């Protein structure tokens, strides 16, 4: 397989889409990885496997409508495998396995049939001290944008997934790229104050536009850098509630085609005003686990 990922929006040709098959019973609070899942477990509103399978089927159908080759993980019994973005990512022609939460390691094994198609010289496992998940890594042409958390209390946050060692690792791996880190706001208890990954508060769309949530960034200057880089007129600013609903976690099939949640009315109207086709599907049940469309995908090949 000839991997090729240079940015977030070029025409998609091949992708791993997670699966909701056999995702297991409602987790206990202590088994949850994020505050939004905890909130829904306690409220009795955690999504059912039936509803999540239906939502992922709709996503699969849209991808195939555009001729995308869709790979799915091997189904593991009673394992949540929805968020394929967490377990690996591609930059240029290199597949990097994430150093993820230890009890999720078997999710990597479930995509071995994809991973083994990649040239062994292009398959990279970072050193143990490098913590990184794909939701925090965004290739954007000459840049690699990376969401991090680096305060001394990093070990106390189950929501802190990517560290400064990951930034140094990516700088060494891709010396021709400019690696730009953004310190994210973290909370184990309040999903409205938690940017679990960079794609929970920011995502490029089209050729030169972006979705952005100011409060997701701990450092005002880093938020301002993104605003200046894309230009205020090219940025769609989302509210705290829209961030909570995962408005920045849509998915681009091409520069002029995105898949979005049908309830994102304000965002979807703005995207259409930019000349972008919006394929609307229901995905709000999966969103109750603090991940949405981008989180469910691991892109392999874009033009």
C-alpha positions in Angstrom: 0.0 0.0 0.0 1.4 3.4 -1.0 0.4 5.7 1.8 0.0 9.5 1.1 -1.4 12.0 3.6 -0.2 15.6 3.3 -3.1 17.4 4.8 -6.6 17.1 6.2 -8.7 17.9 3.1 -7.3 16.5 -0.1 -9.4 14.0 -2.0 -9.7 10.8 0.2 -9.0 7.5 -1.5 -8.5 5.0 1.4 -9.4 5.1 5.1 -9.9 2.9 8.1 -13.3 3.4 9.6 -13.8 2.1 13.2 -16.6 -0.3 14.1 -19.4 -0.3 16.7 -19.9 -4.1 16.4 -19.7 -5.9 19.7 -18.6 -2.7 21.5 -19.6 -4.1 24.9 -21.9 -3.1 27.7 -22.3 0.4 29.1 -19.0 1.0 30.9 -18.6 1.7 34.6 -17.6 5.3 35.5 -14.1 4.2 36.4 -13.8 2.5 32.9 -14.5 5.7 31.0 -11.7 7.6 29.3 -13.3 11.1 29.2 -15.8 13.3 31.1 -18.5 13.3 28.4 -18.8 9.5 28.6 -18.9 9.7 32.4 -21.7 12.3 32.1 -23.8 10.1 29.9 -23.2 6.9 31.9 -24.4 8.8 35.1 -27.4 10.2 33.2 -28.4 6.9 31.8 -28.0 8.3 28.2 -24.9 6.4 27.1 -25.5 5.3 23.5 -26.6 1.8 22.5 -24.7 -0.5 20.2 -27.7 -0.6 17.9 -27.8 3.2 17.5 -24.0 3.5 17.1 -23.9 0.8 14.4 -26.7 2.6 12.5 -24.7 5.9 12.6 -21.4 4.2 11.5 -23.2 2.4 8.7 -24.5 5.8 7.4 -20.9 7.2 7.5 -19.6 4.1 5.6 -22.2 4.6 2.9 -21.2 8.2 2.4 -17.6 7.3 2.1 -18.3 4.6 -0.5 -20.6 7.0 -2.4 -17.5 9.0 -3.2 -15.5 5.9 -4.2 -13.4 5.7 -1.0 -11.8 2.3 -0.2 -13.0 1.7 3.4 -11.1 -0.8 5.7 -12.7 -1.9 8.9 -11.0 -3.3 12.0 -11.3 -7.0 12.9 -14.2 -7.1 15.4 -13.1 -7.8 19.0 -15.7 -9.1 21.4 -17.0 -6.5 23.8 -14.3 -3.9 22.8 -15.1 -0.3 21.8 -13.4 0.1 18.5 -15.2 3.2 17.2 -12.4 5.7 17.4 -9.8 4.5 14.9 -8.1 7.9 14.9 -6.7 7.2 18.4 -4.7 4.2 17.4 -2.5 5.5 14.6 -2.0 8.2 12.0 -0.3 8.7 8.6 2.0 11.6 7.7 3.3 11.6 4.1 3.9 7.9 3.5 4.7 6.9 7.1 2.3 5.0 9.3 2.9 5.8 13.0 1.3 3.6 15.7 0.0 5.6 18.6 1.2 5.0 22.1 -2.3 4.8 23.5 -3.9 4.0 26.8 -2.5 0.6 27.8 -5.9 -1.1 28.0 -6.6 -0.2 24.3 -3.6 -1.9 22.8 -5.6 -4.7 21.3 -7.3 -2.2 19.1 -4.0 -1.8 17.2 -3.9 -5.6 16.6 -7.4 -5.4 15.1 -6.1 -3.4 12.1 -3.1 -5.7 11.5 -4.5 -6.6 8.1 -4.1 -3.0 7.1 -0.8 -2.3 8.9 0.9 -5.3 7.3 0.2 -3.9 3.8 2.5 -1.0 4.5 6.2 -1.2 3.7 8.0 -2.3 6.9 10.4 0.6 6.5 7.4 3.0 6.6 5.9 1.5 9.8 7.0 3.4 12.9 6.4 2.8 16.6 7.5 5.7 18.8 9.6 5.2 21.9 7.7 4.4 25.1 8.2 7.9 26.5 6.4 9.4 23.5 2.7 9.7 24.2 0.6 10.5 21.1 -2.8 9.9 19.7 -4.0 10.7 16.1 -6.7 13.1 17.3 -3.9 15.5 18.4 -1.9 15.3 15.1 -2.9 17.3 12.0 -0.8 17.3 8.9 -1.3 20.6 7.0 1.0 20.8 4.0 4.3 22.3 5.3 3.0 22.1 8.9 2.2 19.4 11.4 -0.2 20.8 14.0 0.0 19.0 17.4 -2.2 19.3 20.4 -0.3 18.8 23.7 -0.5 19.2 27.4 2.8 19.7 29.3 2.1 21.0 32.8 3.5 19.1 35.7 0.1 17.5 36.5 0.0 15.7 33.1 -0.1 12.3 34.8 -3.3 13.2 36.7 -5.3 13.8 33.5 -6.7 10.8 31.7 -7.7 13.4 29.1 -4.0 14.3 28.4 -3.0 12.0 25.6 0.0 13.7 23.8 3.1 15.1 25.4 6.0 17.3 24.5 8.2 14.3 23.7 5.7 13.6 20.8 6.5 17.0 19.4 10.2 16.4 19.6 9.7 12.9 18.0 7.7 14.4 15.1 10.3 17.1 14.6 13.0 14.5 14.3 10.9 12.2 12.0 9.9 15.1 9.6 12.7 17.6 9.7 11.3 19.3 6.5 8.0 20.1 8.3 7.3 22.9 10.7 5.8 21.2 13.8 3.5 23.6 15.7 2.3 22.7 19.2 -0.8 24.0 20.9 -1.3 23.6 24.6 -4.9 22.3 25.2 -7.3 22.8 28.1 -7.9 19.6 30.0 -10.5 18.5 32.5 -11.3 15.0 33.8 -14.7 16.1 35.0 -16.2 18.8 32.8 -16.6 18.0 29.1 -17.3 21.7 28.3 -13.8 22.6 29.7 -12.0 19.7 28.1 -10.3 19.6 24.7 -9.7 15.8 24.6 -7.7 16.2 21.4 -6.8 19.1 19.0 -9.6 18.1 16.7 -12.1 18.8 19.6 -11.4 22.5 19.2 -9.9 23.0 15.8 -9.9 21.6 12.3 -8.9 22.9 8.8 -11.6 22.6 6.1 -11.5 23.4 2.4 -8.2 24.9 1.0 -7.7 27.7 3.5 -10.4 27.7 6.2 -10.8 26.4 9.7 -13.2 25.7 12.6 -11.9 27.0 15.9 -12.9 27.2 19.6 -11.0 29.7 21.6 -11.5 28.2 25.0 -9.9 24.9 23.9 -6.5 26.6 24.0 -4.7 27.3 27.3 -2.4 29.9 25.7 -4.2 32.9 24.1 -1.2 33.5 21.7 -1.5 30.0 20.3 -5.2 30.4 19.5 -4.3 33.8 18.0 -1.6 32.3 15.8 -4.2 30.0 14.2 -6.7 32.9 13.8 -4.0 34.9 12.1 -2.7 32.0 10.0 -6.1 31.2 8.4 -7.4 34.8 8.6 -10.4 35.9 10.7 -12.7 35.9 7.6 -11.8 32.2 6.9 -12.4 31.0 10.5 -15.7 29.7 11.8 -15.7 30.3 15.6 -17.7 27.8 17.6 -19.3 28.3 21.0 -18.7 26.2 24.1 -21.9 24.3 23.5 -20.9 23.7 19.8 -17.5 22.5 21.0 -19.3 20.1 23.5 -21.4 18.9 20.6 -18.2 18.2 18.6 -18.7 20.8 15.8 -15.0 20.8 15.0 -14.9 17.1 14.6 -16.4 16.8 11.1 -14.6 14.9 8.3 -13.3 16.1 4.9 -13.6 13.7 1.9 -12.3 16.4 -0.3 -11.6 20.2 -0.2 -15.2 20.7 -1.4 -17.0 17.8 0.4 -17.4 17.2 4.1 -19.4 14.8 6.3 -21.1 16.5 9.2 -23.6 15.9 11.9 -27.1 16.9 10.7 -27.7 18.9 13.9 -24.8 21.3 13.2 -27.1 23.8 11.5 -25.0 27.0 11.9 -21.8 25.2 10.9 -23.4 23.4 7.9 -24.9 26.6 6.6 -21.5 28.3 6.8 -19.8 25.4 5.0 -22.3 25.6 2.2 -21.8 29.3 2.0 -18.1 28.6 1.3 -19.0 26.4 -1.6 -18.5 23.1 0.3 -20.9 20.2 -0.2 -22.2 19.0 3.2 -23.2 15.3 3.5 -25.3 15.3 6.7 -25.8 12.2 8.8 -26.9 11.4 12.3 -23.9 10.9 14.6 -24.9 12.5 17.9 -25.1 9.2 19.7 -21.5 8.5 19.1 -20.8 12.1 20.0 -21.8 11.2 23.6 -18.4 9.5 24.0 -16.5 12.8 23.2 -15.6 11.9 19.7 -17.3 12.3 16.3 -16.6 11.8 12.6 -12.9 12.7 12.4 -12.2 10.5 15.5 -13.8 7.5 13.8 -11.4 7.6 10.8 -7.8 6.8 10.1 -7.0 8.2 6.6 -4.4 6.3 4.6 -4.4 7.8 1.1 -5.4 11.2 -0.2 -4.6 12.6 -3.6 
